[in-house]
């Protein structure tokens, strides 16, 4: 948590770099705001500062309707933040506390429920239940403001079990009903695309992430056209473009089967485009730790839409070029109607006619079997141990999967030939030694090095 004087200077200057890192509760109004709120800065003596929107809400403050905390970039992965809290937040964002208890969540994380509550209070200023409720409420407010979805659909999309619970929660937090919060010019409709803005902390190297995804785009599944990224599935299409003037991306979602999947899709978009990264904090650390790296601020680590899909692509990319791996991946997706097989399908798949060796096929089948028990929320060491136990998977593949499928910021495929070349044609041991200074952001250093080639 930043000190109070730094927080107040940030709200005086409306500094976007601090957006999402703290929230200001204004005692005279009972409202909490983002650092970039367009309203005039309140007097210093009337301000309380909180490490999360959930903490401000727990303290009795209402979300500001002008700066809209629901469009904040979200919690960054700070240096020193508990890895357990980070993993718990990922699970909460995917609905872990919608129908289950804190005890269930703690068991999944391998800690006691009292310890988990204590970690949340230490790092976020609120309990896991309060954080989960706050995230549901803010997501619902976002849908009310930015879409024409019926209020009943929004209630279930946000993770509320009933319309009554949804109405009560929104009334308690905003002192208004969901329909009162909605812009009166919006006409409710379940038809047509859903368009949402998802914020990030500047800077953002949009060219870098588009270049990375574009080189790996599989025809029929994804494409990069100009400054736009498009992802296809059987019935849907997601179009992403950058809005640098708003420090946000715009996501247009078409053909959604059910709004119940909307929150999961939005979280996937945030992960794929690494929207929660604290770009300047990462840059400051790497520039100070190793000036010779010449790190470019705003570099992001692309995530993935599906963990098993990414893992399959990582195996296909072993010891061949990006173009070669993309060709093999395209042949597989053509067999399944422009998608990758599920783990269950992959265990039975013989990959005939794809151009794979028998050893590679055995690895893909073993990987599919291992995915039944693989928990990507358990941290880098667990992922590396579990994956390298699969025949044909070594540290390079394990770290690449951890980097993109689990959003592990310190994953680092040190044996990568391109990384060694970009770092000055050094040996793997030399690269590993050099990268020690880059912890805990080695994944960002890797993406930076790749982008220099």
Buried (B, 14 or more C-beta within 10 A) or exposed (E): BBEEEBBBBBBEEBBBBBBBBBBBBBBEBEBBBBBBBEBEBBEEEEBBBBBBBBBBBBBEBBBBEEBBBBBBBBBBBBBEBBBBBBBBBBBBBBBBBBEEEBEBBBBBBEBEBEEBBEBBBEBBBBBBBBBBBBBBBBBBBBBBBBBBBEBBBBBBBBBBEEBEEBBEBBBEBBEEEBEEBBEEEEEBEEEEBBBBBBBBBBBBBBEBBBBBBEEBBBEEBBBBEEEBBBBBBEEBBBBBBBBEEEBBBBBBBEEBEEBBBBBEBBBBBBBBBBBBBBBBBBBBBBBEBBEEBEBBBBBBBBBBBBBBBBBBBBBBBBEEEEEEBBBBBBBBBBBBEBBBBBBEBBBEBEBEEBEBEEEBBBBBBBBBBBBEEBBBBBBBEBBBEBBBEBEBBBBBBBBBBBBBBBBBBBBBBBBBEBBBEBBEEBEBEBBBEBBEBBBBBBBBBBBBBBBEE
